[in-house]
Every structure is written in C-alpha cells, then in structure tokens.
Amino acid sequence: MPERPKGSVLKILHIDTGGEMRGGQHQVLLLVKALQERGHENIVLAREGGPLLQATSEAGIETLSAGLFQTLRTSKRVDVVHAHDARAHTLAAAASGCPFVVSRRVAFPIRKSLASRWKYKRAARYLAVSKYVADELGRAGISRDRIDIIYDAVPEVDSGRWDARAPAVALASHDPEKGRDLVAAAAKLAGIEVVFSTDIPADLRRAAMFVYITRSEGLGSAALLAMAMGIPVVASCTGGLAEVFEDGISGVYTDNSVEQIAACMKGIVSGVIPAEVLIGNARRLVATRYSQQQLVEQTLISYGRALHG
C-alpha cells in the first residue's frame, strides 16, 4: 500500500475530549510536540477548560474547543484527522471532511449496536496501543489490514533513586477495575508500606517498586514510566499489560491474588528477585520499543496509509 513520501509536511487535526490529564492525554501532547519538531503542522481540539487544551496551547500549538461544528470546520483545512478517544471518534465519524484515524487504547470489547458498527466503518485506520487491543478490534469485525499496532512512548525523564527501604508506589485510582483493594491487602500481608499516588512521576523518584494491579488494561503507560525511571515493576499479567515486559527479566508478572502479589513485593525488597537486573533490562527495553522516535515514525506511516489507502 503506498505511503506518504518521507519529508512531506502534513497538517494534522488531533481531537481528544478527555477531561483529565491521564495517560492518553499525555501521549497526545508528546506526539503533537514530536510532530511539530519534525516540521508537521498540528491543530488540537480538546475539551474547553481542560488540562490538555491548556497544555497544548502553552506549547504554542493551535488549540480550539472540541465540538461537532469545530470538527466540521477545522477538518476542511488539514490532511488527516487523528481521533484519540471514543467521543473524538464519534466527532470525526460525523463531521470529518478528510480521512481520519482512531487511536484505540482501552481493552474492553467494542459494542455491536448499529450506531457503533457505522462509526467503526468510517475510520480509515485504527492505531491499537497493543496486540491485545488489536485483537479486540479484530473480534469486532474490523479488517486486520486497517489496524496498526503502535505502542506508547515514554518521554525522557530523570531517573528515580531505587531504594529497597522506600515504599511501594501504586495508582490512587478508585476505579474498581484497577485493583487498589488487592494492592492494599497484599502490602499489608507483605509488611510493606505502599503509597497510592496521584502524582506518579514525583512519587517514583523514591520507590522500592511500582505495583500495577488491574483487572483490565489496554497497555499501561504508568508501568512504562516506572521502567524508564529505573523502578522495578510488579504488574498483572492481563490484557495489553502482559505485553509490556518479559517476566522475570525486565519486570515481574503476577496473577491477581493477594498472596501472589505479596510474594512478588517481598521478593523485590528481599533481593530474592534481583531488582538491579530488572532495572537495567527494563531501561534497555524502553529505549528501543517505547521510544518517542518509534511512536512518531509509526504514526506517520499510519497517516500515509490512511491518505493513500
């Protein structure tokens, strides 16, 4: 399938309607900045008053409030539209005046309603954040030749200071799918202090480990951040999170039982599980598979396929 020649300047409209600055919004900001650095022009439609709108505006990127009319009007002056969340997908399907691609980050199955089938037929391509998510798209009837797997990227970050005596860090989410209850019970059983963090980058600067327990996950960008910062990761072997690292080599996978999670946590702090080996291997993995360069290059290839498919 022909692709856009290297060196061509694209004008891209990004749409993200998220109300918080979570993993997906951080990826949008990272991608847009990297595309700008390569000479591509970007416009961002984001939720009015939201943190992404503020962040992209402060970065000097043309930023407007997301909505149906704005999508219709703005998409007429770009080459390709990139929808980054479910509502953005709906806006692009209804109003895009040019080919559009959709990032799919979540692990749950796609609805089979008539409206959903119509929406999912409209996109030129799907950018799945993991093989697991790509499989979910395939199970929904989307042709595999319309799906590209593009892993998240990790921005350059200062390394954390690994200390076996430091607390474990976990997400502060109250989403029942995220397994905070399991982490709390496991930490108590293991006798290890745990910090449920609302500022992961800050709290990972002094952490014995990052414990990412979840019942459903598209990939797990917080785990990638911990790996980049030199903090060992204990994670659920589920969904796209099961693709992030090699078990026992660059991280530790566990089932979602309190006893197994506690055993992994104790193994890290006791030295039974060699943390320094995990840290070195994880950093090398992040530098190759989850680099900003691979994110931009693979996204540009997908844009080219959407435009020439």
C-alpha positions in Angstrom: 0.0 0.0 0.0 1.6 3.4 -1.0 2.6 5.7 1.8 3.2 9.4 2.0 6.8 10.2 1.0 9.3 10.9 3.7 9.9 14.6 4.1 6.3 15.6 3.2 4.8 18.1 5.5 1.4 17.1 6.9 -1.3 19.1 8.6 -3.0 17.1 11.2 -6.1 17.7 13.3 -5.9 15.9 16.7 -9.1 15.5 18.7 -9.2 14.5 22.4 -12.1 15.2 24.6 -10.7 13.8 27.9 -11.5 15.9 31.0 -8.3 14.9 32.9 -4.6 14.7 32.1 -4.3 11.0 32.1 -2.1 8.6 30.1 -3.9 9.1 26.8 -3.7 12.9 27.1 0.0 12.8 27.9 0.5 10.7 24.8 -1.4 13.2 22.7 0.8 16.0 24.0 4.0 14.0 23.4 3.0 13.1 19.9 2.0 16.6 18.9 5.2 18.1 20.2 7.3 15.5 18.4 5.4 16.0 15.1 5.9 19.8 15.4 9.6 19.2 15.9 9.7 17.3 12.6 8.1 20.2 10.8 4.5 18.9 10.6 1.6 21.3 11.4 -0.8 20.4 14.1 -4.2 21.7 15.4 -5.7 20.3 18.6 -9.4 20.2 19.5 -9.7 19.5 23.3 -12.3 19.9 26.0 -12.9 23.5 26.9 -11.3 24.4 30.2 -9.5 21.0 30.3 -5.8 20.4 31.1 -4.9 19.2 27.6 -6.3 22.3 26.0 -4.2 24.4 28.3 -1.0 22.2 27.9 -1.1 22.3 24.1 -1.9 26.0 24.0 1.1 26.7 26.3 3.3 24.6 23.9 2.4 27.0 21.1 0.1 24.7 19.3 -3.1 26.0 17.7 -5.8 24.7 20.1 -9.6 25.0 19.9 -12.5 23.7 21.9 -13.7 20.3 20.7 -17.2 20.1 19.2 -19.1 19.0 16.1 -19.1 22.4 14.3 -15.4 22.9 15.1 -14.6 19.4 13.8 -16.5 20.1 10.6 -14.9 23.5 10.0 -11.3 22.7 11.0 -11.1 19.3 9.3 -11.5 21.0 5.9 -8.1 22.7 6.3 -6.0 19.6 7.2 -4.7 16.5 5.5 -5.8 13.9 8.2 -7.7 13.8 11.4 -6.5 11.8 14.4 -9.2 10.9 17.0 -7.7 10.0 20.3 -10.7 8.9 22.4 -14.2 7.5 21.9 -16.0 10.8 21.8 -13.4 12.2 19.4 -14.1 9.1 17.2 -17.8 10.0 17.1 -17.0 13.6 16.2 -14.7 12.5 13.4 -17.1 9.9 12.1 -19.9 12.5 12.0 -18.1 15.6 10.8 -14.6 15.0 9.4 -14.0 16.4 6.0 -11.0 14.3 5.3 -9.7 10.8 6.1 -9.3 10.1 9.8 -7.6 7.6 12.0 -8.5 6.5 15.5 -6.3 5.6 18.5 -7.7 2.7 20.5 -6.3 2.5 24.0 -8.9 0.5 26.0 -9.2 -3.2 26.5 -12.9 -3.7 26.7 -14.9 -5.1 23.8 -16.5 -2.9 21.2 -20.3 -2.6 21.2 -22.2 -4.3 18.4 -25.0 -1.8 18.0 -25.9 -0.3 14.6 -24.5 3.1 15.6 -21.3 1.5 16.7 -20.9 -0.5 13.6 -21.5 2.6 11.5 -18.9 4.6 13.4 -16.2 1.9 13.2 -16.6 1.5 9.5 -15.9 5.2 8.9 -12.3 5.3 10.1 -9.5 4.8 7.5 -7.2 3.2 10.1 -7.0 2.1 13.7 -3.9 2.7 15.8 -4.1 0.0 18.5 -2.0 0.6 21.6 -1.2 -3.2 22.0 -1.6 -6.5 20.3 -4.4 -7.3 22.7 -6.3 -4.2 21.7 -5.7 -5.0 18.1 -7.2 -8.4 18.7 -10.3 -6.8 20.3 -10.7 -4.7 17.1 -10.4 -7.8 15.0 -13.0 -9.6 17.1 -15.4 -6.7 16.4 -15.1 -7.3 12.7 -12.5 -4.7 11.7 -10.2 -5.9 9.0 -6.7 -6.6 10.2 -5.3 -4.6 7.3 -6.8 -1.5 8.7 -5.1 -1.9 12.1 -1.6 -0.7 13.1 -0.1 -1.6 16.5 1.7 1.4 17.9 2.9 1.2 21.5 3.0 4.3 23.7 6.2 6.2 24.1 8.0 7.2 27.2 9.2 10.8 27.4 12.7 11.5 28.6 12.6 11.5 32.4 15.0 11.8 35.3 15.8 8.5 36.9 14.3 7.6 40.2 16.5 6.5 43.1 15.9 2.9 43.7 15.9 2.0 47.4 14.6 -1.3 48.8 13.7 0.5 52.0 11.4 3.0 50.2 7.7 2.4 50.0 6.0 0.7 47.1 4.0 3.0 44.8 0.6 2.2 43.2 -2.1 4.1 41.4 -4.5 6.1 43.6 -7.4 5.2 41.2 -10.7 4.3 42.8 -11.8 2.6 39.6 -12.7 -1.0 40.7 -11.0 -2.4 37.6 -7.7 -1.0 38.9 -7.2 -3.4 41.8 -6.4 -0.9 44.6 -8.0 -3.2 47.0 -5.7 -6.1 46.0 -2.6 -3.9 46.4 -3.6 -2.7 49.8 -4.3 -6.2 51.1 -1.0 -7.5 49.5 1.1 -4.7 51.0 -0.4 -5.4 54.4 0.4 -9.1 54.1 3.9 -8.4 52.9 4.5 -5.8 55.6 5.5 -3.2 53.0 4.4 0.4 53.0 2.5 1.5 49.9 1.8 5.0 48.6 -1.3 5.3 46.5 -0.1 8.1 44.2 -1.9 10.9 42.4 1.5 12.1 41.1 3.3 9.0 39.7 6.4 10.8 38.3 7.1 12.5 41.6 6.5 9.5 43.9 8.5 7.2 41.7 11.6 9.3 42.4 11.9 7.3 45.7 10.2 3.9 45.4 11.1 0.3 46.0 8.8 -0.8 43.2 5.7 0.2 41.2 2.8 -2.2 41.7 0.3 -2.1 38.8 -2.6 -4.4 39.6 -5.6 -4.2 37.3 -8.4 -6.3 36.0 -8.4 -4.8 32.6 -5.7 -2.8 30.7 -5.0 -1.7 27.1 -1.3 -1.3 27.7 -0.2 0.5 30.9 1.8 3.7 30.3 2.4 4.2 34.0 4.3 0.9 34.1 6.4 2.2 31.1 7.2 5.4 33.1 8.4 3.4 36.1 10.6 1.2 33.9 12.2 4.3 32.3 12.8 5.8 35.7 14.6 2.7 37.0 12.0 1.4 39.3 11.1 -2.3 39.3 7.5 -3.1 38.2 5.2 -5.8 39.6 2.2 -6.0 37.3 -0.9 -8.0 36.5 -0.5 -10.4 33.6 -3.6 -9.2 31.8 -4.7 -7.5 28.6 -2.1 -5.4 26.9 -0.2 -5.0 30.2 1.0 -8.6 29.6 3.0 -7.4 26.6 4.9 -4.6 28.3 8.0 -6.6 29.5 9.5 -10.1 29.8 8.6 -11.8 33.1 11.5 -12.1 35.5 13.8 -10.3 33.1 12.6 -6.7 32.8 9.7 -6.9 35.3 7.6 -9.3 37.3 4.1 -10.5 36.4 1.7 -11.8 39.0 -1.8 -13.2 39.0 -4.4 -11.1 40.8 -4.3 -12.9 44.1 -3.3 -11.1 47.3 -0.9 -13.9 48.2 1.0 -13.9 44.8 1.2 -10.1 44.7 2.6 -10.0 48.3 5.2 -12.7 47.4 6.4 -10.6 44.4 6.6 -7.5 46.5 8.6 -9.3 49.2 10.8 -10.8 46.6 11.8 -7.3 45.3 12.7 -5.9 48.7 14.4 -9.0 50.0 16.7 -9.4 46.9 15.2 -12.8 46.0 14.1 -11.1 42.8 17.2 -9.2 41.5 15.9 -5.6 41.2 19.1 -4.2 39.6 18.8 -6.8 36.8 15.2 -5.9 36.2 16.0 -2.2 36.2 18.8 -2.5 33.6 16.8 -4.7 31.3 13.7 -2.5 31.6 15.6 0.6 30.7 17.0 -1.0 27.6 13.6 -2.3 26.5 12.0 1.2 26.9 14.8 2.8 24.9 14.0 0.5 21.9 10.3 -0.5 21.9 8.8 2.6 23.6 10.9 5.4 22.2 9.4 8.7 21.0 11.1 8.1 17.7 9.2 4.8 17.1 5.9 6.5 18.1 6.3 9.3 15.6 7.6 7.2 12.7 5.0 4.6 13.1 2.2 7.1 13.4 3.4 8.9 10.3 3.3 5.6 8.4 -0.3 5.1 9.5 -1.2 8.6 8.4 0.3 7.8 5.0 -1.7 4.6 4.7 -4.9 6.4 5.6 -4.3 9.0 2.9 -3.3 6.6 0.2 -5.3 3.5 1.1 
